[in-house]
């Protein structure tokens, strides 16, 4: 199962919006959602302070500030289709 990471911080309304979209997508397209609080790590804080939320799929940063739902679903489905041939 693919992993989507949400880089966020407490009190960020855009992060709350992104989380809600990700959870909505998760209902029909399975993936593991990991959240990373950038305030808990100095390097992440420096890297993402002005860009959050940042959404990454398997470590590849895809979106800043918002989630493009259609693009993420397409990437997840393409990744899943690619992995089926490996089993």
C-alpha positions as CSV (number, residue, x, y, z in Angstrom):
1,X,0.0,0.0,0.0
2,X,1.3,3.4,-0.9
3,X,2.1,6.1,1.7
4,X,1.0,9.7,1.5
5,X,2.7,12.1,3.9
6,X,1.1,15.4,5.0
7,X,3.6,17.9,6.3
8,X,1.7,20.3,8.5
9,X,1.7,22.2,11.8
10,X,-0.9,22.8,14.5
11,X,-3.3,25.6,13.9
12,X,-2.9,25.6,10.1
13,X,-6.3,25.8,8.5
14,X,-5.0,24.9,5.0
15,X,-3.5,21.8,6.7
16,X,-6.9,20.9,8.2
17,X,-8.4,21.3,4.7
18,X,-5.8,19.1,3.1
19,X,-6.2,16.4,5.8
20,X,-10.0,16.4,5.1
21,X,-9.4,15.9,1.4
22,X,-6.9,13.2,2.0
23,X,-9.3,11.3,4.3
24,X,-12.0,11.7,1.8
25,X,-9.8,10.2,-1.0
26,X,-8.8,7.4,1.4
27,X,-12.4,6.2,1.6
28,X,-12.4,5.0,-2.0
29,X,-8.6,4.8,-2.9
30,X,-6.6,3.0,-0.2
31,X,-3.3,4.4,1.0
32,X,-1.5,4.9,4.3
33,X,-1.7,8.5,5.6
34,X,1.2,9.7,7.7
35,X,1.3,13.2,9.2
36,X,4.5,15.0,10.1
37,X,4.3,18.0,12.4
38,X,7.0,20.3,11.0
39,X,7.3,22.1,14.4
40,X,8.7,19.0,16.0
41,X,11.8,18.9,13.6
42,X,14.0,21.9,13.0
43,X,15.0,20.7,9.5
44,X,11.4,20.1,8.4
45,X,10.4,23.5,9.9
46,X,13.1,25.3,7.9
47,X,12.2,23.3,4.7
48,X,8.4,23.7,4.9
49,X,7.5,26.7,7.0
50,X,6.3,28.9,4.1
51,X,4.9,26.0,2.0
52,X,2.6,24.0,4.2
53,X,0.7,21.9,3.8
54,X,3.0,19.8,1.6
55,X,1.7,16.5,0.4
56,X,4.1,13.7,-0.7
57,X,3.5,10.3,-2.2
58,X,6.2,7.8,-1.4
59,X,8.6,10.6,-0.6
60,X,7.9,12.6,-3.8
61,X,6.5,16.0,-3.0
62,X,3.4,16.5,-5.2
63,X,1.5,19.5,-3.8
64,X,2.0,22.6,-1.7
65,X,-0.9,24.5,0.0
66,X,-3.7,22.3,-1.4
67,X,-4.4,18.8,-2.6
68,X,-5.3,18.3,-6.3
69,X,-7.7,15.4,-5.6
70,X,-8.0,14.2,-9.2
71,X,-4.2,14.2,-9.7
72,X,-3.5,12.4,-6.5
73,X,-6.1,9.7,-7.2
74,X,-4.6,9.2,-10.6
75,X,-1.1,8.9,-9.2
76,X,-2.3,6.4,-6.5
77,X,-4.2,4.3,-9.1
78,X,-1.3,4.3,-11.5
79,X,1.1,3.3,-8.7
80,X,-1.3,0.5,-7.7
81,X,-1.6,-0.7,-11.2
82,X,2.2,-0.8,-11.6
83,X,2.7,-2.7,-8.4
84,X,0.1,-5.4,-9.3
85,X,2.4,-6.6,-12.1
86,X,5.2,-7.2,-9.5
87,X,3.2,-9.7,-7.4
